[in-house]
Amino acid sequence: MENKYIKIFGAKEHNLKNINLEIPRNKLVVITGLSGSGKSSLAFDTIYAEGQRRYVESLSAYARQFLEQLEKPDVEHIEGLSPAISIEQRKAGGNPRSTVGTTTEISDYLRLLFSRIGEPYCYKCGQKIKQQSHDEIINRILKYPDGLSILILAPVVRGRKGEYHSLFSELKKQGFVRIRLNGAIISLDEKIKLDKFKKHTIEVVVDRIAIGKDIRERLADSVETALKVGKGLMLVAKSDKEDELFSELYSCPKCGVNYEEIEPRMFSFNSPYGACKACDGLGTIMDIDTDLVMPDKTKSLREAIRPWRVGGMRIILHYRRLLRKLGQGYGFDIDAPFNKIPKKVRDVILYGSKREDLGMYFEGVVPNLLRRLKDTDSEFMRAEINKYTSFSVCPECKGKRLKPEALSIKINSMSISDVSGFSIRDAKSFFSDLKLTETQEKIAHQILKEIQERLGFMANVGLDYLTMDRISSTLSGGEAQRIRLATQIGAGLVGVLYILDEPSIGLHQKDNAKLLDTLKALRDLGNTLIVVEHDEATIRNADYIVDLGPGAGKHGGYVVAKGKIEDIINSEESLTGSYLRGELKIDVPKKRRKAIKNKFIVIRNAKEHNLKNIDIRIPLGLFVCITGVSGSGKSTMVDDILYKALAKRLYGSKEKPGGHDGIDGTDQIDKVIVVDQSPIGRTPRSNPVTYTGVFSFIRDIF
């Protein structure tokens, strides 16, 4: 008979006080209580740790060596455990190749979709490219009107200069009699003299044939010969009509751009077959940052170029002589402020000039630093020049990460990069409205079903504002957790024990209902969900609640109340129940601190990501809250613009702040500290006392 409960006997992990507990299986169970009351100790360090340990122990000794083995928790016995999956509240890893799309596997299905039904275009001229089999070419030609006289031609030279004597000799040896030279039919027996400085187009006449019912066999031989000589290309010349091109390759006949067989790996920026060669699929390159080279452009030129003022006096004087010589040639004074020098001359100073410019050559500050960085063997010099580098968008792929061939394969005029740039919300609309041919529909039906399901799961956990190309490391802990939750729903596992850590954190109330529906859907598949949570809506929607307390630390670790919501509300001992009954509440302050006159910072014309050129005025010396629905631009404003701009100004950070025109009032700030969800350290020697520095004073006392 199936065990309907997870039965815990004698749990004593951390501050748990030898508790015994029965948790119903296949239900949504919330463990709540004061911070430090033992919720995580029960959910993660006891239930999850034991479930994971038992699952790993069921594997072979060989398999176990590759898996993390958790220590046995301090508990006497647990019955009714399923294989456990923990979805914790932590930031995603720092790998720049990991995106929302790769984490949710949507990118895998997009690559498959584009490789199967994507239509290739030439990335140079934009012309659509088709691949055709021999039979398709023959059938197309046989549809011409009966009696129509045609020429089967094999293109061998297309718009190239030369005399081609050896080519004509080779064609005669192969048995061909005529060619079409620049549109005119000429016999190969004639003496052909070409102007080697002019471009020519040469096509071999393979056959002259009239369309009829009994020509298929002859036509097939001619088509095969033409494609062989033309290296996958052939032309059909119809009298008084434009020639029709046929290709058995993905090749642009106009530009000569050839495509390999279109495969999913061609669309992966993590594969050398698809990644942009300039940036290796990262979308960014490390380059010299002129703002770091010249942080203060109001200084004179001799003082403005910071890297040319570092080193021995000889090298400093050498660069000063170069600048003085350049100033004499271009007519400017090196003691003039850099921002007062004409822009054309500023570009020469930064990026150099050719010898034909005014008869003088100047290497330029940026090329000089790049050359020295490449040539030097000195670690000191390399570290010194690296101070002036920063990451910028790759000029080749424009940040799209892929080769131009992959970016020119499209579905409904959209490349895979365009689709990956959609938000989850817009991507759902795109795939819902996608118009496909009957053949494409048959090929893509299952792929589209998988994509739309995953997009739906993402929307249901309140993440429909994220774009699929968003780098995982930029997500908050709550967003990363909800992505993992959506991935688990997509996996469709049954009979699993899921343990979640405050999934509602950072989520606006508007999206909370969607999250709860998702948790219930996971439960309805036949799974048990144990959620550590403080959110009232989640507690009220739970099938079963365990309230730990009554205090924190050594004063906690007891089961204060358990059961349904009514049992918690009616419990006199439960602090959570007191808040749910409305007996206790957090009072709104009656008096608030007022803003000090002229103590503001103003962010002007913020336009990063979805911010619409807005101005934000933030008072200093107050507790300021920036709120809004998930995806409204809060993190963009605070993290990407305000923090990065202040860190660059105060600490010389290399990270570029988000798009904005400027920040006023920064002179009133001398320090900026970011407090986020990233782990403070992984060393086992670190603890709260050492991290906060209190242990230094304790050592002094002893």
C-alpha positions in Angstrom: 0.0 0.0 0.0 1.3 3.5 -1.0 2.6 5.5 1.9 0.5 8.7 2.1 2.9 10.6 4.4 6.5 11.5 4.8 7.1 10.5 8.4 10.0 12.2 10.2 11.2 10.9 13.6 13.7 12.6 15.9 14.9 15.5 13.7 17.7 17.3 15.5 19.7 19.0 12.7 21.0 22.4 13.8 18.4 24.0 16.2 15.6 21.4 15.6 14.4 20.1 18.9 14.0 16.3 18.3 10.8 16.9 16.3 8.4 14.2 15.0 6.3 15.2 12.0 4.0 13.7 9.3 3.9 15.6 6.0 1.2 14.5 3.4 2.6 13.4 0.1 1.4 14.8 -3.3 0.4 18.1 -1.6 1.5 21.7 -1.6 3.1 22.0 1.8 4.4 25.3 3.3 6.9 25.5 6.1 6.8 28.9 7.7 7.9 30.6 10.9 10.3 33.3 12.1 13.7 33.8 10.4 16.0 31.4 12.1 13.3 29.1 13.5 14.6 26.1 11.7 12.6 26.1 8.4 15.7 25.5 6.1 17.1 23.1 8.6 14.0 20.9 8.3 13.3 21.3 4.6 16.8 21.4 3.1 19.2 20.1 5.7 17.0 17.2 6.8 14.4 16.2 4.3 16.2 17.1 1.0 19.6 15.9 2.3 18.3 12.5 3.4 16.2 12.0 0.1 19.3 12.9 -2.0 21.6 10.8 0.1 19.4 7.7 -0.3 19.0 8.2 -4.0 22.8 8.5 -4.5 23.4 5.5 -2.4 21.2 3.4 -4.6 23.6 4.0 -7.5 26.8 2.0 -8.2 30.1 2.9 -6.5 31.4 4.0 -9.9 28.5 6.5 -10.5 28.6 7.8 -6.9 32.2 9.2 -7.4 30.9 11.7 -9.9 28.1 13.0 -7.7 28.1 15.2 -4.6 27.3 13.1 -1.6 25.6 14.9 1.3 26.3 13.9 4.9 23.6 12.0 6.8 21.4 14.5 8.6 20.9 14.3 12.4 17.6 12.5 12.3 16.6 9.1 13.6 14.5 7.9 10.7 12.4 9.2 7.7 9.8 7.1 5.9 8.0 7.7 2.6 10.8 9.8 0.9 10.8 10.2 -2.9 13.9 11.3 -4.9 14.3 14.9 -4.0 15.1 18.0 -6.1 16.1 21.2 -4.5 15.2 24.6 -6.2 17.1 27.1 -4.0 17.2 30.9 -3.9 20.6 31.6 -5.4 22.0 33.6 -8.3 22.8 31.8 -11.5 26.5 31.1 -12.4 28.8 33.6 -13.9 29.2 31.8 -17.3 28.7 34.4 -20.0 27.6 31.7 -22.5 24.6 30.8 -20.3 21.3 32.6 -21.2 17.7 32.3 -20.3 17.2 30.4 -23.6 20.0 27.8 -23.0 18.9 27.3 -19.3 15.3 26.6 -20.3 16.3 24.6 -23.5 14.2 26.9 -25.7 17.5 27.8 -27.6 18.0 24.1 -28.4 14.6 23.8 -30.0 15.1 27.2 -31.8 18.3 25.8 -33.3 16.4 22.7 -34.4 13.5 24.7 -35.8 15.8 27.1 -37.9 17.8 24.2 -39.2 14.7 22.4 -40.4 12.4 25.1 -41.9 14.7 28.2 -42.0 15.0 29.8 -45.4 18.6 30.9 -46.3 19.3 34.4 -47.7 22.6 35.7 -48.9 24.2 37.8 -46.1 25.8 40.1 -48.7 23.0 40.9 -51.2 19.9 39.7 -49.3 18.8 37.4 -52.2 16.9 34.3 -51.2 18.8 31.0 -51.8 17.2 27.7 -52.7 18.5 24.2 -52.6 17.1 21.8 -55.2 17.5 18.1 -56.0 18.1 16.8 -59.5 14.5 15.6 -59.7 13.1 18.9 -58.5 15.1 20.7 -61.2 14.0 18.3 -63.9 10.3 18.5 -62.9 10.5 22.3 -62.9 12.0 22.4 -66.4 9.4 19.9 -67.7 6.6 22.3 -66.6 7.8 24.8 -69.4 5.4 25.0 -72.4 5.7 22.2 -75.0 7.8 23.1 -77.9 9.8 25.8 -76.0 13.5 25.7 -77.1 15.9 26.0 -74.2 19.7 25.9 -73.6 21.1 24.0 -70.6 24.1 26.0 -69.4 26.8 25.4 -66.8 28.3 28.6 -65.3 32.1 28.3 -64.9 33.1 32.0 -64.7 30.8 34.7 -63.2 31.9 38.3 -63.4 35.7 37.8 -63.1 38.7 39.2 -65.0 41.1 37.1 -67.0 41.9 35.6 -70.4 41.0 31.9 -69.6 43.0 30.2 -72.4 43.5 27.1 -70.2 39.8 26.9 -69.3 38.8 26.9 -73.0 41.3 24.1 -73.8 40.1 22.0 -70.9 36.4 22.4 -72.0 37.4 21.2 -75.5 39.1 18.2 -74.1 35.9 17.3 -72.2 34.0 17.3 -75.4 32.1 20.6 -75.2 31.5 22.5 -78.4 30.0 25.9 -77.5 30.1 28.4 -74.7 28.0 31.5 -74.0 30.5 34.4 -73.5 29.0 37.5 -72.0 25.6 36.6 -73.4 26.7 35.5 -76.9 27.0 31.9 -78.1 30.5 31.2 -79.4 32.1 28.0 -80.8 35.2 26.7 -78.9 36.8 26.1 -82.3 37.1 29.9 -82.8 40.1 31.8 -81.6 38.8 33.5 -78.5 40.7 36.6 -77.2 39.5 38.3 -74.0 40.5 41.6 -72.4 42.1 40.4 -69.2 41.3 43.6 -67.4 37.5 43.3 -68.0 35.0 41.1 -66.1 33.6 38.2 -68.1 30.8 35.7 -67.6 31.4 32.3 -69.2 28.8 29.5 -69.4 29.2 26.1 -71.1 26.4 25.1 -73.5 25.6 21.5 -72.3 22.5 20.9 -74.5 20.0 22.6 -76.7 16.6 20.9 -76.3 12.9 21.5 -77.1 10.4 20.7 -74.3 8.4 17.6 -75.1 6.9 14.4 -73.5 9.8 12.0 -74.3 12.8 14.1 -73.3 13.1 13.2 -69.6 16.0 10.8 -69.9 18.0 13.1 -72.1 17.2 16.1 -69.9 18.3 14.2 -66.8 21.7 13.5 -68.3 22.1 17.1 -69.4 21.1 18.4 -65.9 23.5 16.1 -64.2 26.4 17.1 -66.5 25.6 20.8 -66.1 25.5 20.6 -62.3 28.8 18.7 -62.3 30.6 21.2 -64.5 28.9 24.2 -62.8 29.8 22.8 -59.3 26.2 22.6 -58.2 24.8 25.5 -60.4 23.1 25.5 -63.8 21.2 27.9 -65.9 18.3 27.4 -68.3 18.2 30.0 -71.1 14.7 30.5 -72.6 14.3 32.4 -75.9 13.4 36.1 -75.3 13.0 35.4 -71.5 15.2 35.9 -68.5 17.5 32.9 -67.6 16.5 30.8 -64.7 19.1 29.7 -62.2 19.0 26.3 -60.4 21.3 25.2 -57.5 21.7 22.0 -55.7 23.8 23.9 -53.1 23.0 26.6 -50.6 25.0 29.1 -52.7 24.3 32.7 -53.8 24.9 32.7 -57.5 25.3 36.5 -57.5 27.9 36.9 -54.7 29.4 33.4 -54.7 28.6 32.9 -51.0 28.4 29.1 -50.2 26.6 27.6 -47.3 27.4 24.3 -45.6 24.6 21.8 -44.9 22.3 23.6 -42.5 22.5 21.8 -39.1 21.5 22.8 -35.5 25.1 23.4 -34.6 25.3 26.2 -37.1 23.0 28.3 -34.8 24.9 27.6 -31.6 27.2 30.4 -30.3 28.8 27.7 -28.1 30.0 25.8 -31.1 32.9 26.8 -33.5 30.6 25.9 -36.4 28.2 28.8 -35.4 30.1 31.2 -33.2 31.2 34.6 -34.6 34.9 34.3 -35.3 35.8 37.7 -34.0 34.3 37.3 -30.4 34.1 33.4 -30.2 30.3 33.7 -29.6 30.5 36.0 -26.6 29.0 39.0 -28.4 31.7 41.3 -26.8 35.4 41.8 -27.3 38.0 43.4 -25.0 39.1 46.6 -26.5 40.9 49.8 -25.4 38.4 52.1 -23.8 39.0 55.8 -24.7 37.2 57.0 -21.6 39.7 55.1 -19.5 42.6 56.3 -21.6 41.4 59.9 -21.3 39.2 60.2 -18.2 39.4 64.0 -18.1 39.1 65.4 -21.6 39.3 69.0 -20.3 43.0 68.6 -19.6 45.7 69.6 -22.0 46.7 66.9 -24.5 50.1 66.4 -22.9 48.3 65.5 -19.6 45.1 63.9 -20.9 46.6 60.6 -22.3 47.1 58.7 -19.0 49.0 55.6 -20.3 51.5 57.8 -22.1 52.4 59.5 -18.8 53.4 56.2 -17.1 56.9 54.8 -17.2 60.4 56.2 -17.3 61.1 59.8 -18.3 62.6 58.7 -21.7 59.4 57.1 -22.9 57.2 60.0 -21.6 59.4 62.5 -23.5 59.3 60.2 -26.6 55.5 60.3 -26.8 55.5 64.0 -26.1 57.8 64.6 -29.1 55.5 62.5 -31.2 52.5 64.6 -30.2 54.4 67.9 -30.7 55.4 66.7 -34.3 51.8 65.8 -35.0 50.6 69.2 -33.7 52.9 70.9 -36.1 51.6 68.9 -39.0 47.9 69.4 -38.1 48.2 72.9 -36.6 47.2 72.4 -33.0 48.9 73.1 -29.6 49.5 70.1 -27.3 48.9 72.4 -24.3 45.3 73.0 -25.6 42.4 71.0 -23.8 41.8 67.8 -25.7 38.0 68.5 -26.0 38.8 71.8 -27.8 40.8 70.1 -30.5 38.8 69.5 -33.8 37.1 66.1 -33.9 39.0 65.0 -37.1 42.3 65.7 -35.3 41.1 63.9 -32.1 40.3 60.8 -34.2 43.9 60.9 -35.6 45.3 61.2 -32.1 43.3 58.2 -30.9 43.3 56.0 -33.9 46.2 57.1 -36.0 46.8 58.4 -39.6 48.2 57.0 -42.8 51.4 58.2 -44.4 49.5 59.8 -47.2 47.7 62.1 -44.7 49.7 65.3 -44.8 52.8 63.2 -45.7 53.2 61.9 -42.1 52.4 58.7 -40.2 51.1 58.6 -36.7 50.3 55.3 -35.0 47.6 56.5 -32.7 47.1 56.0 -29.0 44.7 53.0 -29.3 46.7 51.0 -31.9 49.8 51.8 -29.9 48.4 50.2 -26.7 47.0 47.2 -28.6 50.4 46.6 -30.3 52.2 46.9 -27.0 49.7 44.6 -25.3 50.2 42.0 -28.0 54.1 42.2 -28.2 55.1 42.6 -24.6 56.5 39.8 -22.4 56.3 42.0 -19.3 53.5 41.0 -16.9 53.8 44.5 -15.4 53.2 46.2 -18.8 50.4 43.8 -19.6 48.7 44.6 -16.3 49.3 48.3 -16.8 47.7 48.4 -20.3 44.8 46.1 -19.2 43.7 49.0 -16.9 42.6 50.8 -20.0 40.6 48.0 -21.6 36.9 47.2 -21.3 34.4 45.0 -23.0 32.5 46.5 -26.0 30.0 45.1 -28.5 31.7 42.9 -31.1 31.9 45.0 -34.4 31.5 41.9 -36.6 28.3 40.3 -35.2 27.0 43.5 -33.5 26.5 41.5 -30.3 24.5 38.7 -32.0 27.2 36.1 -31.3 26.7 34.1 -34.5 28.4 33.9 -37.9 26.7 35.9 -40.7 25.7 32.7 -42.5 23.6 31.7 -39.5 22.1 35.1 -39.0 20.9 35.2 -42.7 18.7 32.0 -42.3 15.3 33.3 -41.5 11.7 32.3 -40.6 9.1 34.9 -41.5 12.0 37.4 -42.1 13.3 36.8 -38.6 16.7 35.4 -37.8 17.4 33.2 -34.8 19.0 36.2 -33.1 15.9 38.4 -33.7 13.7 35.7 -32.2 16.0 35.2 -29.2 15.9 39.0 -28.6 12.1 38.8 -28.0 10.7 38.8 -24.5 8.9 35.6 -23.5 5.6 37.5 -24.0 6.5 38.6 -27.5 7.9 35.2 -28.4 4.6 33.6 -27.4 2.8 36.0 -29.8 5.3 35.4 -32.6 5.0 31.6 -32.5 1.2 31.7 -32.1 0.8 33.9 -35.2 3.5 32.1 -37.2 2.3 31.3 -40.8 3.9 28.1 -42.3 3.3 26.1 -45.4 1.8 22.7 -45.1 5.2 21.0 -45.5 6.8 23.3 -42.9 3.9 22.7 -40.5 4.4 18.9 -40.7 8.2 19.2 -40.1 8.0 21.8 -37.3 4.8 20.7 -35.5 6.5 18.9 -32.6 9.3 21.4 -32.2 6.8 24.3 -32.0 4.8 22.4 -29.4 7.8 22.1 -27.2 8.8 25.8 -27.6 5.3 27.0 -26.9 5.0 24.8 -23.8 8.2 26.1 -22.3 7.3 29.7 -23.1 4.0 29.1 -21.3 5.8 27.7 -18.3 8.0 30.8 -18.1 5.0 33.1 -18.4 3.2 31.2 -15.7 6.0 31.8 -13.2 5.9 35.6 -13.8 8.9 35.8 -16.1 7.3 36.8 -19.4 9.3 40.1 -19.4 12.7 38.4 -19.7 14.3 38.1 -23.1 15.6 34.7 -24.2 19.1 36.1 -24.9 19.4 37.6 -21.4 22.7 36.4 -19.8 21.9 34.1 -16.8 24.4 35.9 -14.5 22.4 39.1 -14.7 19.3 37.4 -13.2 18.3 37.9 -9.6 18.2 34.9 -7.2 14.4 34.8 -7.4 14.3 34.9 -11.2 16.9 32.2 -11.5 14.9 30.0 -9.1 11.7 30.5 -11.1 13.5 29.6 -14.3 14.6 26.3 -12.7 11.0 25.8 -11.5 9.7 26.3 -15.1 12.4 23.9 -16.4 11.2 21.2 -13.9 7.6 21.6 -15.0 8.8 21.1 -18.6 10.5 17.9 -17.6 7.1 16.5 -16.6 8.4 14.2 -13.8 6.0 12.4 -11.5 6.5 11.2 -7.9 9.3 13.6 -7.1 9.8 15.6 -3.9 10.4 19.3 -4.8 11.8 21.6 -2.1 11.6 25.3 -2.8 13.1 28.3 -1.0 10.8 31.3 -1.0 9.9 31.3 -4.7 7.7 34.4 -4.4 10.7 36.6 -3.3 11.2 39.6 -5.7 7.9 38.9 -7.4 5.2 41.6 -7.7 1.8 40.7 -6.3 0.4 41.0 -9.8 2.3 37.8 -10.8 1.9 35.9 -7.5 -1.3 34.1 -8.7 0.5 32.8 -11.7 3.3 31.4 -9.6 0.8 29.7 -7.3 -1.0 28.1 -10.3 2.4 26.8 -11.5 3.1 25.2 -8.1 -0.3 23.6 -8.1 0.2 22.3 -11.6 3.5 20.7 -10.5 1.6 19.2 -7.6 -1.2 17.9 -9.8 1.2 16.0 -11.9 1.7 13.7 -8.9 4.6 15.4 -7.0 5.1 16.6 -3.4 6.0 20.3 -3.0 7.6 21.5 0.3 7.9 25.3 0.1 9.8 27.4 2.7 7.8 30.7 2.5 6.7 33.8 4.4 4.2 35.1 1.7 0.6 35.3 3.0 -1.0 34.3 -0.3 1.2 31.2 -0.6 0.4 30.2 3.0 -3.3 30.6 2.4 -3.2 28.5 -0.8 -1.2 25.6 0.8 -2.8 22.2 1.4 -0.8 21.7 4.6 1.2 24.2 6.7 4.0 23.6 9.3 4.7 26.6 11.5 8.1 26.4 13.3 9.1 28.6 16.3 8.3 30.0 18.7 11.5 32.1 18.5 14.7 32.1 16.4 18.0 30.3 17.0 18.1 28.3 20.3 14.6 29.6 21.0 13.2 27.9 17.9 13.2 24.4 16.4 9.7 23.4 17.7 6.6 22.6 15.7 4.3 25.4 17.0 1.3 24.5 14.7 0.5 22.3 11.8 -2.5 21.5 9.6 -4.7 23.5 7.3 -4.9 27.3 7.2 -7.8 27.2 9.8 -5.6 25.3 12.2 -2.8 27.9 12.0 -5.2 30.8 12.4 -6.8 29.2 15.5 -3.5 28.4 17.1 -2.8 30.6 20.1 0.9 29.7 20.2 1.5 30.5 16.5 3.0 34.0 15.8 2.1 33.4 12.1 -1.5 32.8 13.2 -1.6 36.1 15.1 -0.6 38.0 11.9 -3.1 35.9 9.8 -5.9 36.7 12.3 -5.0 40.4 12.1 -4.1 40.7 15.8 -0.6 41.7 15.0 0.5 43.8 12.0 3.3 46.0 10.8 2.4 49.6 11.4 3.0 52.2 8.8 5.2 55.0 10.2 3.2 58.0 11.2 6.1 60.3 10.8 8.6 60.1 7.9 12.0 61.8 7.5 11.8 64.7 5.1 14.2 65.3 2.1 17.0 67.8 2.7 17.0 70.7 0.2 19.4 70.3 -2.7 20.4 66.8 -1.5 19.4 64.8 -4.6 21.0 62.8 -7.3 19.2 63.0 -10.7 19.6 60.4 -13.4 19.0 62.1 -16.7 17.4 60.5 -19.8 17.8 56.9 -18.7 17.3 54.7 -21.8 18.9 51.3 -21.1 16.8 48.1 -22.0 13.1 49.1 -21.6 13.6 52.5 -19.9 11.9 55.2 -22.0 14.3 58.2 -21.8 13.1 59.0 -18.2 14.6 61.3 -15.6 14.7 60.0 -12.0 15.3 62.2 -8.9 16.4 60.3 -5.8 16.7 62.2 -2.4 19.8 61.5 -0.4 19.9 60.6 3.3 16.5 58.8 3.2 15.3 55.2 3.0 14.3 55.1 -0.7 12.2 52.3 -2.3 12.1 51.7 -6.0 9.2 49.4 -6.9 7.0 48.3 -9.8 5.8 45.2 -11.6 8.4 42.5 -12.5 10.3 43.6 -15.6 9.4 47.3 -15.3 13.1 48.4 -15.2 13.9 48.7 -11.5 17.1 46.6 -11.6 18.1 48.3 -14.9 17.8 51.7 -13.2 19.5 50.9 -9.9 22.1 48.2 -10.9 22.9 48.8 -14.6 22.8 52.6 -14.6 23.1 54.1 -11.1 25.5 51.7 -9.4 27.8 51.1 -12.5 28.0 54.9 -13.2 29.0 55.6 -9.5 31.4 52.7 -9.4 33.1 53.9 -12.6 33.3 57.5 -11.2 34.4 56.6 -7.7 36.5 53.4 -8.2 37.4 53.5 -11.9 35.4 50.4 -12.6 35.7 49.1 -16.2 32.0 48.1 -16.4 30.1 50.3 -18.7 26.9 51.8 -17.2 23.6 51.5 -19.0 22.5 54.2 -21.4 21.8 57.6 -19.9 22.9 61.2 -20.5 24.4 61.9 -17.1 23.9 61.9 -13.3 23.8 65.1 -11.3 24.7 65.3 -7.7 27.4 62.6 -7.6 29.7 65.1 -5.9 27.7 64.5 -2.7 28.5 60.7 -2.7 32.0 59.3 -1.7 31.2 55.6 -1.5 28.8 53.1 -3.1 28.2 49.6 -1.9 26.0 47.0 -3.5 24.3 44.4 -1.3 22.9 41.5 -3.5 22.3 37.8 -3.4 25.8 36.7 -4.5 27.5 34.3 -1.9 29.9 36.1 0.4 32.5 33.3 0.2 33.0 29.6 -0.1 36.0 28.9 2.2 35.1 26.7 5.2 37.2 29.0 7.4 34.8 31.9 6.8 31.9 32.5 9.2 29.8 35.6 10.2 32.2 36.6 12.9 35.3 36.6 10.6 33.4 38.2 7.7 32.1 41.1 9.7 35.6 41.7 11.3 34.3 41.1 14.9 36.8 38.3 15.3 39.7 40.8 15.1 38.5 42.5 18.3 37.9 39.1 20.0 41.5 38.1 19.2 42.7 41.5 20.6 40.9 40.8 23.9 42.4 37.3 24.3 
